[in-house]
Structure formats: structure tokens, C-alpha cells
Amino acid sequence: MTYGVVRYGYGLQLPQLAAEFSLSTPAAGAVAAGGFAAYCASALAAQRLLARGSARTVLWLAAAVAAAGALVVATASSAPVLALGVLVAGSAAGAASPAMVVAVASTVRGPLVARAQAVVNAGTGVGVAVTGAAVLAAPQVWRPVWFGAAAAALLTAAAVDRLARWPAAPGPRPAGGATTGIRRPLLAAAVAGAGSAAVWTFGRDLVTTTGGLPERTTAALWFLLGAAAVLGALSGDAVRLLGLRRAWVLTVALTAAGTAALALAPGAVLVAAVAGAAFGGAYTAMSGVLIAWGSALRPHAAGEATAVLFVALTAGQALGAVATGALAGGVGAPAAFGVSAAVLLAAAGVLPARARASAGV
């Protein structure tokens, strides 16, 4: 609910929202950037709470923020109110991500931890698929999706709280600040975030407005994107089999390929389907690789490392959303998507250290 529905629902419903609230492309990008920036603030707050051993508190913070933001969007009557709701809702995943990393690490044992972290992270795909299915069923009826998301966020948080074995107290803390030893993945995450913002924010609008595809077709395409994103659950196994370096390069390069293909042929259904599926699966796997990267470098503070890396990823998305909106308004959306693909390729060049990669962690 936090990773997929309330975080990316805005981008999936952008054609309807832009028409109803008279949003220009730059304005739509600014709204998305606000949600991404709010994510960063929430993740930083969550990191402080986690340092005190309050993972359960962080979980409920995420659920409350998701529900509140979703209700504001569902009842929005003007563009500023809509923007406020997107901002609040978008921040929820910033708290949910590190809380769930702690929940998994304290509940799952042994070699299954990496796989379980990847499965939870693939919740992005499930959320996008659910939203895509709702848009496909009723393209113009978007408010009930947000009402449902508000209730579902609270219900699922209650289930997680009951099922997880929360740690009784914080474990030993590594020396240094939150970014000690993870500067390279921080840079990689930020650049990858900037490149991935185009599809998440403007992807459906690109194939609808520029590509001229019918709304139901584009909703079906985004359902496929979300379903493919569930394949990100395999990122833990990919890191184990390929090592961090090759897993990072592969997932980021596939994310770039999906973005570039959408830029080249936004009106071709088959191309858009393959591109969206490639992007969805690769992006979710890429973020799963980031979790593994941070956990390998800071094993005693995996939740905090995840929070910091996902802040970098999302800060990059905030900048990318604004830049893509501005570029699209000036040189056209396909060219802006091409630039985003190039940025992703640059992120693929920021590699994990060989010492860590050779260990396969």
C-alpha cells in the first residue's frame, strides 16, 4: 500500500488528474517532486526513531501518514489540496521501508533473509498492479482508489504488527554517521532515482498523450508493469548468484532500456508492453539490490542504511521529476525520456567495491 498504491498512484492516474485539475506538465512534475521530497523527510525521521529501537512506532507512523494523505487526495477539490495529499501520501513509504527491513531481519532467520527482504520490496509491483487494475476497470473513477488505500494501509499495518517479531532493543551501532561507508551506493541511488522518475511520474501520460493510446490500453499496460515489478522479489537471489556488481549493472541497465524504449515508440502497444514490463521488474529489483548493498556494508544497521539509501534514491526522483517535466515542456516528452535513460546508464557505472562483490553479498 505504501510502496505502490499511495506512492505511485498519482503517476498512474495523472491523465485523469491533469484533466480534472488543469495541471500543466511542469506543474505535474512539481507535485510529484513534492511527494518524493516528503518521502525523504519521512525516511530521515524514521531513521532517528529506528536508532532508538522504535521500529513498531515507525510502522504505525507510515500507516497513519499513508491513510491521511490518501484521504486528502480522495477528497481534493483543488490542485493545491491534491498536491498536499500527494505530498503526505508519498512520504509514507519513507517510513515503511526501514521499518519493514527491521521487521524482516528480526523475524526471518538464516539465508532466507535476503530473499524475504526482496519479496517485501516487491510490494511496489503489487501496489502498482492493483492501482492499474482499478484504473482499467473504471478509468475516470479515481477517488474510491484513494479511500480504499486509506483503509487498507491501517489494516495491513495491524497485520504486520501482529505477525512480526520486533526486536526488544537496538542492536550494536556501527561507528560513524549514517552515511559512513555507504557513499558509493548513495551516489548510485541518487543518480538512478533521477533517471527513473520519468516513467514513474510521466510514463502513462507519455503513452496516452504523446503515443495516442486509449486510456484502457494504457491502464492495462501499467497493470502489466506492476505485475512484472513483482519479479523484483528475485533480487535477493540475483545478488547471491551474480554478486552485487553484476546484479546492480544488470538491473539498472534494464531499467534504462525500458525507459528508452518508451521514448522511442510510445504509441506502439507491443513495445510499450515490453518496455513497461522490463522497467517495472528491473526497477524493483534494482531497489532490492540497494537494500542488499546497504545491508552488506552496514549489517548491524540495515534498517537505517536502507532509509539513507532510499532517501538518496527518492531525492534523485524529486530532482528527476522536476527536470523531466521542464524538459518535456521544452523539447518534448520523448526527448526527456531519452535523457532519463542516459542518466540511468550513468548510474550503472557507479559500481560496488570489488571486495564486497566477490563475496557475493
C-alpha positions in Angstrom: 0.0 0.0 0.0 2.8 2.5 0.8 5.3 1.4 -1.8 2.9 1.1 -4.7 -0.6 2.5 -4.3 -0.2 5.8 -2.4 3.3 6.5 -3.7 2.8 5.9 -7.4 -0.9 6.1 -7.7 -0.6 9.8 -8.7 1.6 9.0 -11.7 -0.7 6.2 -12.8 -3.8 8.4 -12.6 -2.1 11.5 -13.9 -4.0 11.8 -17.2 -7.3 12.0 -15.3 -5.9 14.2 -12.6 -4.3 16.6 -15.0 -7.5 17.0 -16.9 -9.7 17.5 -13.8 -7.3 19.9 -12.0 -5.9 21.6 -15.1 -2.3 20.6 -14.3 0.4 21.5 -16.9 3.3 19.1 -17.4 5.8 21.2 -15.3 3.2 21.6 -12.5 2.5 17.8 -12.5 6.2 17.2 -12.2 6.4 19.7 -9.3 3.6 17.9 -7.5 5.4 14.6 -7.9 8.7 16.1 -6.7 6.9 17.3 -3.6 5.8 13.8 -2.8 9.3 12.5 -3.4 10.8 15.2 -1.1 8.3 14.4 1.6 9.4 10.7 1.4 13.0 11.9 2.2 11.8 13.8 5.2 9.8 10.9 6.5 12.7 8.4 6.0 15.1 10.7 7.9 12.6 10.9 10.8 12.2 7.1 10.7 16.0 6.7 10.8 16.1 8.6 14.1 13.3 6.5 15.6 15.0 3.3 14.5 18.2 4.3 16.2 16.1 4.3 19.5 14.7 0.8 18.7 11.2 2.0 17.8 10.5 0.1 14.6 6.9 -0.6 15.6 6.4 3.1 16.0 7.8 3.7 12.6 5.5 1.2 11.1 2.4 2.9 12.5 3.7 6.3 11.5 3.9 5.0 8.0 0.4 3.7 8.1 -1.1 6.9 9.6 0.6 9.1 7.1 -0.5 6.9 4.2 -4.1 6.9 5.4 -4.1 10.7 6.0 -2.6 11.5 2.6 -4.9 9.1 0.8 -7.9 10.7 2.4 -6.8 14.2 1.4 -6.3 13.1 -2.2 -9.7 11.3 -2.2 -11.5 14.5 -1.1 -9.4 17.0 -3.0 -11.4 19.8 -4.6 -8.5 21.9 -6.0 -5.0 21.5 -7.3 -3.3 22.8 -4.1 -5.3 20.3 -1.9 -4.4 17.5 -4.3 -0.7 18.4 -4.1 -0.9 18.4 -0.3 -2.4 14.9 -0.4 0.2 13.6 -2.8 2.9 15.1 -0.6 1.6 13.5 2.6 0.8 10.1 1.0 4.1 10.0 -0.8 6.0 10.3 2.4 4.6 7.1 3.9 6.9 4.7 2.1 9.9 6.6 3.6 8.9 5.3 7.0 7.6 1.9 5.8 10.8 0.8 4.1 13.2 0.9 7.1 10.5 -0.4 9.4 9.9 -3.4 7.1 13.6 -4.1 6.8 13.8 -4.3 10.6 10.7 -6.5 10.8 12.1 -9.0 8.2 15.5 -9.0 9.8 14.1 -9.8 13.2 11.5 -12.3 12.0 13.2 -14.3 9.3 16.4 -16.3 10.0 19.4 -17.5 8.2 19.9 -17.5 4.4 16.2 -16.6 3.7 16.6 -13.0 5.0 17.9 -11.6 1.7 15.1 -13.4 -0.2 12.4 -12.2 2.2 13.7 -8.6 2.0 13.4 -8.7 -1.8 9.9 -10.2 -1.6 8.7 -7.4 0.7 10.4 -4.8 -1.5 8.4 -6.2 -4.5 5.3 -4.8 -2.8 5.8 -1.9 -5.1 4.8 -4.1 -8.0 1.7 -5.4 -6.3 0.5 -1.9 -5.4 1.1 -0.6 -9.0 -0.8 -3.7 -10.4 -3.7 -3.1 -8.0 -3.9 0.6 -9.0 -3.6 -0.3 -12.7 -6.4 -2.8 -12.4 -8.6 -0.2 -10.7 -7.9 2.3 -13.5 -8.5 -0.4 -16.1 -11.9 -1.2 -14.6 -13.0 2.4 -14.2 -10.6 4.9 -15.8 -12.4 8.1 -14.7 -13.3 6.9 -11.2 -10.2 7.6 -9.2 -11.4 8.8 -5.8 -12.5 5.4 -4.5 -9.0 4.0 -5.0 -7.7 6.5 -2.5 -10.4 5.9 0.0 -9.7 2.2 -0.2 -5.9 2.8 0.2 -6.5 4.7 3.4 -8.4 1.8 5.0 -6.0 -0.8 3.6 -2.9 0.9 4.9 -4.2 0.7 8.5 -5.4 -2.9 8.2 -2.2 -4.1 6.7 -0.1 -2.3 9.3 -2.1 -4.1 12.0 -1.4 -7.5 10.3 2.4 -6.7 10.1 2.5 -5.6 13.7 0.9 -8.8 14.9 3.0 -11.2 12.7 6.4 -9.6 13.1 8.9 -10.5 15.9 10.1 -7.0 16.7 13.5 -6.6 18.4 13.3 -5.8 22.1 16.2 -3.2 21.9 18.5 -1.7 19.4 21.5 -3.8 18.4 25.1 -2.6 18.5 25.6 0.5 16.5 28.4 0.9 14.0 30.8 3.7 14.5 30.4 6.9 12.5 27.5 8.7 11.0 24.6 7.3 9.0 26.5 7.7 5.7 29.8 6.2 6.9 31.0 3.6 4.4 28.0 3.9 2.0 28.9 7.0 0.0 29.2 5.0 -3.2 25.8 3.4 -3.0 24.4 6.8 -2.0 25.7 8.3 -5.3 24.4 5.3 -7.3 21.0 5.6 -5.7 20.6 9.3 -6.3 21.6 9.1 -10.0 19.3 6.1 -10.5 16.5 7.9 -8.9 16.9 10.9 -11.1 16.7 8.6 -14.2 13.8 6.5 -13.1 11.4 9.5 -12.3 10.4 9.9 -15.9 8.5 6.6 -16.1 7.0 6.7 -12.6 5.7 10.2 -13.0 5.0 10.7 -16.7 5.1 7.2 -18.2 1.4 6.7 -18.5 0.9 10.2 -19.6 3.5 9.7 -22.3 1.8 6.7 -23.9 -1.6 8.3 -23.5 -0.9 11.9 -24.7 2.1 11.5 -26.9 1.6 7.9 -28.0 -2.2 8.4 -28.5 -3.1 5.1 -26.9 -6.6 4.6 -25.4 -6.9 5.1 -21.7 -7.9 1.5 -21.1 -5.0 0.2 -23.1 -2.5 2.3 -21.1 -4.2 1.2 -17.8 -3.7 -2.4 -18.9 0.0 -1.6 -19.8 0.5 -0.2 -16.3 -1.1 -3.3 -14.7 1.4 -5.3 -16.7 4.2 -3.0 -15.4 3.1 -3.6 -11.8 2.8 -7.4 -12.3 6.3 -7.5 -13.8 7.6 -5.5 -10.9 6.7 -8.4 -8.6 9.7 -10.1 -10.2 11.8 -7.8 -8.2 11.3 -10.4 -5.4 14.1 -12.3 -7.2 16.7 -9.6 -6.5 17.9 -11.3 -3.4 18.7 -14.5 -5.4 20.2 -12.4 -8.2 22.6 -10.8 -5.7 23.5 -14.2 -4.3 24.1 -15.7 -7.8 25.7 -12.8 -9.6 27.2 -10.7 -6.9 26.4 -7.1 -6.2 28.3 -5.6 -9.1 26.7 -7.6 -11.8 23.3 -7.5 -10.2 23.5 -3.7 -10.0 24.6 -3.2 -13.6 22.0 -5.6 -14.9 19.0 -4.2 -13.1 19.9 -0.5 -13.8 20.7 -1.2 -17.4 17.3 -3.0 -17.9 15.6 0.0 -16.2 17.3 2.3 -18.7 16.3 0.1 -21.6 12.7 0.2 -20.6 12.8 4.0 -20.3 14.5 4.3 -23.7 12.1 2.0 -25.5 9.1 4.0 -24.2 10.8 7.2 -25.6 11.3 5.6 -29.0 7.9 4.2 -29.6 5.3 5.5 -27.1 2.4 4.7 -29.5 3.3 1.0 -30.2 1.4 -1.2 -27.9 3.8 -4.2 -28.0 6.9 -2.0 -27.5 5.2 -0.2 -24.6 4.2 -3.5 -23.0 7.7 -5.0 -23.2 9.3 -1.7 -22.1 6.9 -1.3 -19.2 7.4 -4.8 -18.0 11.2 -4.5 -18.3 11.2 -1.2 -16.4 8.8 -2.5 -13.6 10.7 -5.7 -12.9 14.2 -4.1 -13.2 13.4 -1.1 -11.1 12.0 -3.1 -8.2 15.0 -5.5 -8.4 17.3 -2.5 -8.5 15.9 -1.1 -5.3 16.2 -4.6 -3.8 19.9 -4.6 -4.8 20.3 -1.3 -2.9 18.9 -3.0 0.2 21.4 -5.8 -0.1 24.2 -3.3 -0.8 23.5 -1.3 2.3 23.0 -4.4 4.4 26.3 -5.7 3.3 28.1 -2.5 4.2 26.3 -1.9 7.5 25.0 -5.3 8.7 24.2 -4.0 12.2 22.1 -1.1 11.0 20.4 -2.5 7.9 17.2 -0.5 8.5 19.0 2.7 8.9 21.2 2.1 5.8 18.1 1.3 3.8 16.5 4.6 5.0 19.5 6.6 3.9 19.9 4.9 0.5 16.2 5.2 -0.2 16.3 8.9 0.7 19.1 9.3 -1.9 17.0 7.3 -4.4 14.0 9.4 -3.8 15.8 12.7 -3.7 17.1 11.8 -7.1 13.5 11.1 -8.2 12.4 14.5 -6.9 15.0 16.3 -9.0 14.3 13.9 -11.9 10.5 14.7 -11.8 11.1 18.4 -12.0 13.8 18.1 -14.7 11.7 15.7 -16.8 8.7 18.0 -16.5 10.7 21.0 -17.6 12.4 19.2 -20.4 9.2 17.7 -21.7 7.7 21.2 -21.8 10.6 22.5 -23.8 11.8 19.7 -26.1 9.0 17.1 -25.8 8.4 14.1 -23.7 10.3 11.5 -25.8 13.5 13.5 -25.7 13.1 14.0 -22.0 12.7 10.2 -21.6 15.8 9.7 -23.7 17.8 11.9 -21.3 16.5 9.9 -18.3 17.6 6.7 -19.9 21.1 8.2 -20.3 21.1 9.2 -16.7 20.3 5.6 -15.7 23.2 4.3 -17.7 25.4 6.6 -15.8 24.1 5.2 -12.6 25.0 1.7 -13.8 28.6 2.8 -13.9 28.7 3.6 -10.2 29.8 0.1 -9.0 30.0 -1.7 -5.7 33.6 -2.3 -4.5 35.1 -5.5 -5.8 35.8 -6.8 -2.3 32.1 -6.8 -1.5 31.1 -8.1 -4.9 33.5 -11.0 -4.8 31.8 -12.2 -1.6 28.5 -12.4 -3.4 26.7 -10.3 -0.8 
